[in-house]
């Protein structure tokens, strides 16, 4: 389980990345954002490949923000 500090860092990073990869029309570049989410979660939380699918979906659903 990640520390509170690690959880907050990921939360902030996800929010910033969502803003960065959302265009003026409000469309999110899902491919770029999803790859970035997986990289951050693997790096910050040491998430296993097995857990990354569920965590990526949670991020897409807004549960990690």
PDB file of N, CA, C and O in Angstrom:
ATOM      1  N   UNK A   1       0.849  -1.172   0.000  1.00  0.00           N
ATOM      2  CA  UNK A   1       0.000   0.000   0.000  1.00  0.00           C
ATOM      3  C   UNK A   1       0.898   1.239   0.000  1.00  0.00           C
ATOM      4  O   UNK A   1       1.862   1.305   0.764  1.00  0.00           O
ATOM      5  N   UNK A   2       0.591   2.215  -0.846  1.00  0.00           N
ATOM      6  CA  UNK A   2       1.430   3.421  -0.914  1.00  0.00           C
ATOM      7  C   UNK A   2       1.239   4.292   0.318  1.00  0.00           C
ATOM      8  O   UNK A   2       0.191   4.267   0.964  1.00  0.00           O
ATOM      9  N   UNK A   3       2.263   5.055   0.625  1.00  0.00           N
ATOM     10  CA  UNK A   3       2.163   5.993   1.739  1.00  0.00           C
ATOM     11  C   UNK A   3       1.197   7.108   1.368  1.00  0.00           C
ATOM     12  O   UNK A   3       0.852   7.273   0.198  1.00  0.00           O
ATOM     13  N   UNK A   4       0.766   7.863   2.350  1.00  0.00           N
ATOM     14  CA  UNK A   4      -0.127   8.999   2.108  1.00  0.00           C
ATOM     15  C   UNK A   4       0.556  10.024   1.203  1.00  0.00           C
ATOM     16  O   UNK A   4      -0.083  10.614   0.333  1.00  0.00           O
ATOM     17  N   UNK A   5       1.843  10.230   1.411  1.00  0.00           N
ATOM     18  CA  UNK A   5       2.596  11.170   0.575  1.00  0.00           C
ATOM     19  C   UNK A   5       2.623  10.703  -0.872  1.00  0.00           C
ATOM     20  O   UNK A   5       2.425  11.504  -1.785  1.00  0.00           O
ATOM     21  N   UNK A   6       2.865   9.418  -1.091  1.00  0.00           N
ATOM     22  CA  UNK A   6       2.888   8.878  -2.447  1.00  0.00           C
ATOM     23  C   UNK A   6       1.506   8.949  -3.078  1.00  0.00           C
ATOM     24  O   UNK A   6       1.385   9.238  -4.269  1.00  0.00           O
ATOM     25  N   UNK A   7       0.468   8.692  -2.302  1.00  0.00           N
ATOM     26  CA  UNK A   7      -0.898   8.763  -2.826  1.00  0.00           C
ATOM     27  C   UNK A   7      -1.237  10.188  -3.241  1.00  0.00           C
ATOM     28  O   UNK A   7      -1.841  10.398  -4.293  1.00  0.00           O
ATOM     29  N   UNK A   8      -0.861  11.155  -2.442  1.00  0.00           N
ATOM     30  CA  UNK A   8      -1.140  12.556  -2.776  1.00  0.00           C
ATOM     31  C   UNK A   8      -0.339  13.015  -3.984  1.00  0.00           C
ATOM     32  O   UNK A   8      -0.840  13.785  -4.804  1.00  0.00           O
ATOM     33  N   UNK A   9       0.897  12.553  -4.102  1.00  0.00           N
ATOM     34  CA  UNK A   9       1.722  12.919  -5.258  1.00  0.00           C
ATOM     35  C   UNK A   9       1.104  12.386  -6.545  1.00  0.00           C
ATOM     36  O   UNK A   9       1.065  13.088  -7.555  1.00  0.00           O
ATOM     37  N   UNK A  10       0.624  11.153  -6.511  1.00  0.00           N
ATOM     38  CA  UNK A  10      -0.020  10.573  -7.685  1.00  0.00           C
ATOM     39  C   UNK A  10      -1.321  11.316  -7.983  1.00  0.00           C
ATOM     40  O   UNK A  10      -1.615  11.611  -9.141  1.00  0.00           O
ATOM     41  N   UNK A  11      -2.082  11.612  -6.971  1.00  0.00           N
ATOM     42  CA  UNK A  11      -3.340  12.352  -7.154  1.00  0.00           C
ATOM     43  C   UNK A  11      -3.094  13.676  -7.881  1.00  0.00           C
ATOM     44  O   UNK A  11      -3.787  13.998  -8.847  1.00  0.00           O
ATOM     45  N   UNK A  12      -2.120  14.428  -7.420  1.00  0.00           N
ATOM     46  CA  UNK A  12      -1.801  15.707  -8.043  1.00  0.00           C
ATOM     47  C   UNK A  12      -1.285  15.510  -9.473  1.00  0.00           C
ATOM     48  O   UNK A  12      -1.665  16.251 -10.380  1.00  0.00           O
ATOM     49  N   UNK A  13      -0.441  14.534  -9.667  1.00  0.00           N
ATOM     50  CA  UNK A  13       0.100  14.270 -10.998  1.00  0.00           C
ATOM     51  C   UNK A  13      -0.992  13.885 -11.986  1.00  0.00           C
ATOM     52  O   UNK A  13      -0.971  14.324 -13.136  1.00  0.00           O
ATOM     53  N   UNK A  14      -1.946  13.068 -11.547  1.00  0.00           N
ATOM     54  CA  UNK A  14      -3.044  12.658 -12.421  1.00  0.00           C
ATOM     55  C   UNK A  14      -3.892  13.857 -12.833  1.00  0.00           C
ATOM     56  O   UNK A  14      -4.279  13.987 -13.994  1.00  0.00           O
ATOM     57  N   UNK A  15      -4.171  14.717 -11.883  1.00  0.00           N
ATOM     58  CA  UNK A  15      -4.974  15.906 -12.176  1.00  0.00           C
ATOM     59  C   UNK A  15      -4.256  16.808 -13.177  1.00  0.00           C
ATOM     60  O   UNK A  15      -4.861  17.278 -14.140  1.00  0.00           O
ATOM     61  N   UNK A  16      -2.974  17.044 -12.948  1.00  0.00           N
ATOM     62  CA  UNK A  16      -2.194  17.898 -13.855  1.00  0.00           C
ATOM     63  C   UNK A  16      -2.087  17.289 -15.249  1.00  0.00           C
ATOM     64  O   UNK A  16      -2.189  17.999 -16.249  1.00  0.00           O
ATOM     65  N   UNK A  17      -1.882  15.983 -15.313  1.00  0.00           N
ATOM     66  CA  UNK A  17      -1.751  15.315 -16.612  1.00  0.00           C
ATOM     67  C   UNK A  17      -3.070  15.335 -17.367  1.00  0.00           C
ATOM     68  O   UNK A  17      -3.090  15.517 -18.584  1.00  0.00           O
ATOM     69  N   UNK A  18      -4.163  15.151 -16.656  1.00  0.00           N
ATOM     70  CA  UNK A  18      -5.477  15.195 -17.308  1.00  0.00           C
ATOM     71  C   UNK A  18      -5.687  16.565 -17.942  1.00  0.00           C
ATOM     72  O   UNK A  18      -6.178  16.660 -19.067  1.00  0.00           O
ATOM     73  N   UNK A  19      -5.320  17.620 -17.230  1.00  0.00           N
ATOM     74  CA  UNK A  19      -5.439  18.979 -17.772  1.00  0.00           C
ATOM     75  C   UNK A  19      -4.518  19.172 -18.976  1.00  0.00           C
ATOM     76  O   UNK A  19      -4.914  19.766 -19.979  1.00  0.00           O
ATOM     77  N   UNK A  20      -3.310  18.677 -18.874  1.00  0.00           N
ATOM     78  CA  UNK A  20      -2.309  18.841 -19.934  1.00  0.00           C
ATOM     79  C   UNK A  20      -2.740  18.136 -21.218  1.00  0.00           C
ATOM     80  O   UNK A  20      -2.517  18.660 -22.309  1.00  0.00           O
ATOM     81  N   UNK A  21      -3.350  16.960 -21.108  1.00  0.00           N
ATOM     82  CA  UNK A  21      -3.721  16.187 -22.289  1.00  0.00           C
ATOM     83  C   UNK A  21      -5.188  16.339 -22.681  1.00  0.00           C
ATOM     84  O   UNK A  21      -5.713  15.534 -23.450  1.00  0.00           O
ATOM     85  N   UNK A  22      -5.847  17.365 -22.157  1.00  0.00           N
ATOM     86  CA  UNK A  22      -7.206  17.685 -22.577  1.00  0.00           C
ATOM     87  C   UNK A  22      -7.143  18.911 -23.468  1.00  0.00           C
ATOM     88  O   UNK A  22      -6.586  19.942 -23.092  1.00  0.00           O
ATOM     89  N   UNK A  23      -7.728  18.784 -24.666  1.00  0.00           N
ATOM     90  CA  UNK A  23      -7.661  19.900 -25.607  1.00  0.00           C
ATOM     91  C   UNK A  23      -8.745  20.941 -25.310  1.00  0.00           C
ATOM     92  O   UNK A  23      -9.534  20.777 -24.379  1.00  0.00           O
ATOM     93  N   UNK A  24      -8.777  21.994 -26.096  1.00  0.00           N
ATOM     94  CA  UNK A  24      -9.705  23.109 -25.891  1.00  0.00           C
ATOM     95  C   UNK A  24     -11.166  22.668 -25.996  1.00  0.00           C
ATOM     96  O   UNK A  24     -12.052  23.311 -25.432  1.00  0.00           O
ATOM     97  N   UNK A  25     -11.418  21.572 -26.715  1.00  0.00           N
ATOM     98  CA  UNK A  25     -12.780  21.058 -26.858  1.00  0.00           C
ATOM     99  C   UNK A  25     -13.185  20.133 -25.709  1.00  0.00           C
ATOM    100  O   UNK A  25     -14.318  19.652 -25.663  1.00  0.00           O
ATOM    101  N   UNK A  26     -12.264  19.888 -24.790  1.00  0.00           N
ATOM    102  CA  UNK A  26     -12.546  19.024 -23.650  1.00  0.00           C
ATOM    103  C   UNK A  26     -12.291  17.555 -23.900  1.00  0.00           C
ATOM    104  O   UNK A  26     -12.692  16.715 -23.095  1.00  0.00           O
ATOM    105  N   UNK A  27     -11.625  17.223 -25.011  1.00  0.00           N
ATOM    106  CA  UNK A  27     -11.318  15.822 -25.321  1.00  0.00           C
ATOM    107  C   UNK A  27      -9.956  15.445 -24.753  1.00  0.00           C
ATOM    108  O   UNK A  27      -8.959  16.132 -24.974  1.00  0.00           O
ATOM    109  N   UNK A  28      -9.939  14.356 -24.029  1.00  0.00           N
ATOM    110  CA  UNK A  28      -8.707  13.848 -23.436  1.00  0.00           C
ATOM    111  C   UNK A  28      -8.027  12.900 -24.406  1.00  0.00           C
ATOM    112  O   UNK A  28      -8.680  12.039 -24.995  1.00  0.00           O
ATOM    113  N   UNK A  29      -6.713  13.052 -24.579  1.00  0.00           N
ATOM    114  CA  UNK A  29      -5.929  12.097 -25.379  1.00  0.00           C
ATOM    115  C   UNK A  29      -5.762  10.842 -24.522  1.00  0.00           C
ATOM    116  O   UNK A  29      -4.800  10.714 -23.765  1.00  0.00           O
ATOM    117  N   UNK A  30      -6.713   9.924 -24.656  1.00  0.00           N
ATOM    118  CA  UNK A  30      -6.773   8.727 -23.812  1.00  0.00           C
ATOM    119  C   UNK A  30      -5.531   7.851 -23.913  1.00  0.00           C
ATOM    120  O   UNK A  30      -5.089   7.285 -22.913  1.00  0.00           O
ATOM    121  N   UNK A  31      -4.968   7.736 -25.107  1.00  0.00           N
ATOM    122  CA  UNK A  31      -3.806   6.873 -25.303  1.00  0.00           C
ATOM    123  C   UNK A  31      -2.600   7.408 -24.544  1.00  0.00           C
ATOM    124  O   UNK A  31      -1.952   6.672 -23.800  1.00  0.00           O
ATOM    125  N   UNK A  32      -2.303   8.678 -24.730  1.00  0.00           N
ATOM    126  CA  UNK A  32      -1.151   9.286 -24.051  1.00  0.00           C
ATOM    127  C   UNK A  32      -1.365   9.307 -22.546  1.00  0.00           C
ATOM    128  O   UNK A  32      -0.461   8.982 -21.775  1.00  0.00           O
ATOM    129  N   UNK A  33      -2.547   9.685 -22.141  1.00  0.00           N
ATOM    130  CA  UNK A  33      -2.831   9.784 -20.710  1.00  0.00           C
ATOM    131  C   UNK A  33      -2.770   8.414 -20.046  1.00  0.00           C
ATOM    132  O   UNK A  33      -2.205   8.273 -18.962  1.00  0.00           O
ATOM    133  N   UNK A  34      -3.352   7.401 -20.692  1.00  0.00           N
ATOM    134  CA  UNK A  34      -3.338   6.053 -20.124  1.00  0.00           C
ATOM    135  C   UNK A  34      -1.928   5.500 -19.976  1.00  0.00           C
ATOM    136  O   UNK A  34      -1.607   4.882 -18.961  1.00  0.00           O
ATOM    137  N   UNK A  35      -1.094   5.714 -20.971  1.00  0.00           N
ATOM    138  CA  UNK A  35       0.297   5.245 -20.891  1.00  0.00           C
ATOM    139  C   UNK A  35       1.032   5.963 -19.771  1.00  0.00           C
ATOM    140  O   UNK A  35       1.821   5.359 -19.045  1.00  0.00           O
ATOM    141  N   UNK A  36       0.770   7.247 -19.638  1.00  0.00           N
ATOM    142  CA  UNK A  36       1.419   8.026 -18.584  1.00  0.00           C
ATOM    143  C   UNK A  36       0.968   7.554 -17.209  1.00  0.00           C
ATOM    144  O   UNK A  36       1.784   7.411 -16.298  1.00  0.00           O
ATOM    145  N   UNK A  37      -0.344   7.309 -17.057  1.00  0.00           N
ATOM    146  CA  UNK A  37      -0.885   6.826 -15.784  1.00  0.00           C
ATOM    147  C   UNK A  37      -0.203   5.521 -15.386  1.00  0.00           C
ATOM    148  O   UNK A  37       0.214   5.361 -14.238  1.00  0.00           O
ATOM    149  N   UNK A  38      -0.090   4.596 -16.323  1.00  0.00           N
ATOM    150  CA  UNK A  38       0.539   3.312 -16.028  1.00  0.00           C
ATOM    151  C   UNK A  38       1.991   3.500 -15.592  1.00  0.00           C
ATOM    152  O   UNK A  38       2.447   2.850 -14.652  1.00  0.00           O
ATOM    153  N   UNK A  39       2.715   4.383 -16.270  1.00  0.00           N
ATOM    154  CA  UNK A  39       4.119   4.628 -15.921  1.00  0.00           C
ATOM    155  C   UNK A  39       4.237   5.229 -14.526  1.00  0.00           C
ATOM    156  O   UNK A  39       5.088   4.815 -13.738  1.00  0.00           O
ATOM    157  N   UNK A  40       3.394   6.193 -14.222  1.00  0.00           N
ATOM    158  CA  UNK A  40       3.446   6.837 -12.900  1.00  0.00           C
ATOM    159  C   UNK A  40       3.107   5.838 -11.807  1.00  0.00           C
ATOM    160  O   UNK A  40       3.798   5.781 -10.790  1.00  0.00           O
ATOM    161  N   UNK A  41       2.064   5.056 -11.996  1.00  0.00           N
ATOM    162  CA  UNK A  41       1.662   4.096 -10.962  1.00  0.00           C
ATOM    163  C   UNK A  41       2.707   2.998 -10.774  1.00  0.00           C
ATOM    164  O   UNK A  41       2.946   2.554  -9.651  1.00  0.00           O
ATOM    165  N   UNK A  42       3.314   2.568 -11.844  1.00  0.00           N
ATOM    166  CA  UNK A  42       4.375   1.565 -11.727  1.00  0.00           C
ATOM    167  C   UNK A  42       5.573   2.145 -10.989  1.00  0.00           C
ATOM    168  O   UNK A  42       6.188   1.470 -10.164  1.00  0.00           O
ATOM    169  N   UNK A  43       5.902   3.398 -11.288  1.00  0.00           N
ATOM    170  CA  UNK A  43       7.059   4.037 -10.681  1.00  0.00           C
ATOM    171  C   UNK A  43       6.794   4.464  -9.236  1.00  0.00           C
ATOM    172  O   UNK A  43       7.568   4.127  -8.340  1.00  0.00           O
ATOM    173  N   UNK A  44       5.721   5.192  -9.009  1.00  0.00           N
ATOM    174  CA  UNK A  44       5.448   5.756  -7.683  1.00  0.00           C
ATOM    175  C   UNK A  44       4.948   4.725  -6.678  1.00  0.00           C
ATOM    176  O   UNK A  44       5.310   4.774  -5.502  1.00  0.00           O
ATOM    177  N   UNK A  45       4.123   3.798  -7.138  1.00  0.00           N
ATOM    178  CA  UNK A  45       3.516   2.830  -6.231  1.00  0.00           C
ATOM    179  C   UNK A  45       4.079   1.428  -6.408  1.00  0.00           C
ATOM    180  O   UNK A  45       3.640   0.494  -5.737  1.00  0.00           O
ATOM    181  N   UNK A  46       5.049   1.272  -7.309  1.00  0.00           N
ATOM    182  CA  UNK A  46       5.598  -0.057  -7.597  1.00  0.00           C
ATOM    183  C   UNK A  46       4.494  -1.054  -7.944  1.00  0.00           C
ATOM    184  O   UNK A  46       4.556  -2.226  -7.571  1.00  0.00           O
ATOM    185  N   UNK A  47       3.485  -0.569  -8.662  1.00  0.00           N
ATOM    186  CA  UNK A  47       2.352  -1.425  -9.046  1.00  0.00           C
ATOM    187  C   UNK A  47       2.834  -2.489 -10.019  1.00  0.00           C
ATOM    188  O   UNK A  47       3.628  -2.223 -10.921  1.00  0.00           O
ATOM    189  N   UNK A  48       2.343  -3.677  -9.817  1.00  0.00           N
ATOM    190  CA  UNK A  48       2.699  -4.789 -10.703  1.00  0.00           C
ATOM    191  C   UNK A  48       1.909  -4.673 -12.005  1.00  0.00           C
ATOM    192  O   UNK A  48       0.887  -3.989 -12.064  1.00  0.00           O
ATOM    193  N   UNK A  49       2.381  -5.329 -13.018  1.00  0.00           N
ATOM    194  CA  UNK A  49       1.688  -5.345 -14.306  1.00  0.00           C
ATOM    195  C   UNK A  49       0.263  -5.861 -14.125  1.00  0.00           C
ATOM    196  O   UNK A  49      -0.669  -5.371 -14.762  1.00  0.00           O
ATOM    197  N   UNK A  50       0.107  -6.840 -13.265  1.00  0.00           N
ATOM    198  CA  UNK A  50      -1.212  -7.428 -12.996  1.00  0.00           C
ATOM    199  C   UNK A  50      -2.190  -6.398 -12.432  1.00  0.00           C
ATOM    200  O   UNK A  50      -3.374  -6.413 -12.767  1.00  0.00           O
ATOM    201  N   UNK A  51      -1.688  -5.497 -11.569  1.00  0.00           N
ATOM    202  CA  UNK A  51      -2.549  -4.502 -10.926  1.00  0.00           C
ATOM    203  C   UNK A  51      -2.765  -3.252 -11.780  1.00  0.00           C
ATOM    204  O   UNK A  51      -3.708  -2.498 -11.541  1.00  0.00           O
ATOM    205  N   UNK A  52      -1.911  -3.029 -12.764  1.00  0.00           N
ATOM    206  CA  UNK A  52      -1.982  -1.788 -13.538  1.00  0.00           C
ATOM    207  C   UNK A  52      -3.292  -1.618 -14.303  1.00  0.00           C
ATOM    208  O   UNK A  52      -3.778  -0.494 -14.431  1.00  0.00           O
ATOM    209  N   UNK A  53      -3.870  -2.695 -14.811  1.00  0.00           N
ATOM    210  CA  UNK A  53      -5.139  -2.560 -15.527  1.00  0.00           C
ATOM    211  C   UNK A  53      -6.234  -2.021 -14.614  1.00  0.00           C
ATOM    212  O   UNK A  53      -6.969  -1.107 -14.990  1.00  0.00           O
ATOM    213  N   UNK A  54      -6.342  -2.586 -13.418  1.00  0.00           N
ATOM    214  CA  UNK A  54      -7.356  -2.117 -12.472  1.00  0.00           C
ATOM    215  C   UNK A  54      -7.082  -0.693 -12.015  1.00  0.00           C
ATOM    216  O   UNK A  54      -8.002   0.117 -11.900  1.00  0.00           O
ATOM    217  N   UNK A  55      -5.824  -0.391 -11.756  1.00  0.00           N
ATOM    218  CA  UNK A  55      -5.471   0.965 -11.318  1.00  0.00           C
ATOM    219  C   UNK A  55      -5.693   1.995 -12.429  1.00  0.00           C
ATOM    220  O   UNK A  55      -6.149   3.108 -12.171  1.00  0.00           O
ATOM    221  N   UNK A  56      -5.367   1.616 -13.657  1.00  0.00           N
ATOM    222  CA  UNK A  56      -5.604   2.531 -14.779  1.00  0.00           C
ATOM    223  C   UNK A  56      -7.101   2.802 -14.921  1.00  0.00           C
ATOM    224  O   UNK A  56      -7.508   3.939 -15.158  1.00  0.00           O
ATOM    225  N   UNK A  57      -7.916   1.762 -14.778  1.00  0.00           N
ATOM    226  CA  UNK A  57      -9.364   1.957 -14.871  1.00  0.00           C
ATOM    227  C   UNK A  57      -9.859   2.841 -13.732  1.00  0.00           C
ATOM    228  O   UNK A  57     -10.727   3.688 -13.944  1.00  0.00           O
ATOM    229  N   UNK A  58      -9.327   2.660 -12.540  1.00  0.00           N
ATOM    230  CA  UNK A  58      -9.707   3.512 -11.411  1.00  0.00           C
ATOM    231  C   UNK A  58      -9.334   4.962 -11.680  1.00  0.00           C
ATOM    232  O   UNK A  58     -10.082   5.877 -11.335  1.00  0.00           O
ATOM    233  N   UNK A  59      -8.184   5.168 -12.294  1.00  0.00           N
ATOM    234  CA  UNK A  59      -7.775   6.522 -12.648  1.00  0.00           C
ATOM    235  C   UNK A  59      -8.723   7.114 -13.698  1.00  0.00           C
ATOM    236  O   UNK A  59      -9.113   8.277 -13.597  1.00  0.00           O
ATOM    237  N   UNK A  60      -9.091   6.319 -14.696  1.00  0.00           N
ATOM    238  CA  UNK A  60     -10.035   6.779 -15.728  1.00  0.00           C
ATOM    239  C   UNK A  60     -11.377   7.147 -15.113  1.00  0.00           C
ATOM    240  O   UNK A  60     -12.029   8.093 -15.554  1.00  0.00           O
ATOM    241  N   UNK A  61     -11.789   6.401 -14.097  1.00  0.00           N
ATOM    242  CA  UNK A  61     -13.068   6.651 -13.425  1.00  0.00           C
ATOM    243  C   UNK A  61     -12.994   7.804 -12.431  1.00  0.00           C
ATOM    244  O   UNK A  61     -14.005   8.195 -11.848  1.00  0.00           O
ATOM    245  N   UNK A  62     -11.785   8.350 -12.240  1.00  0.00           N
ATOM    246  CA  UNK A  62     -11.616   9.475 -11.315  1.00  0.00           C
ATOM    247  C   UNK A  62     -11.439   9.066  -9.877  1.00  0.00           C
ATOM    248  O   UNK A  62     -11.415   9.923  -8.994  1.00  0.00           O
ATOM    249  N   UNK A  63     -11.313   7.781  -9.612  1.00  0.00           N
ATOM    250  CA  UNK A  63     -11.212   7.305  -8.234  1.00  0.00           C
ATOM    251  C   UNK A  63      -9.859   7.607  -7.590  1.00  0.00           C
ATOM    252  O   UNK A  63      -9.759   7.654  -6.364  1.00  0.00           O
ATOM    253  N   UNK A  64      -8.828   7.812  -8.391  1.00  0.00           N
ATOM    254  CA  UNK A  64      -7.507   8.080  -7.825  1.00  0.00           C
ATOM    255  C   UNK A  64      -7.233   9.567  -7.681  1.00  0.00           C
ATOM    256  O   UNK A  64      -6.212   9.962  -7.118  1.00  0.00           O
ATOM    257  N   UNK A  65      -8.123  10.376  -8.176  1.00  0.00           N
ATOM    258  CA  UNK A  65      -7.964  11.815  -8.035  1.00  0.00           C
ATOM    259  C   UNK A  65      -8.780  12.281  -6.867  1.00  0.00           C
ATOM    260  O   UNK A  65      -8.795  13.473  -6.561  1.00  0.00           O
TER     261      UNK A  65
END
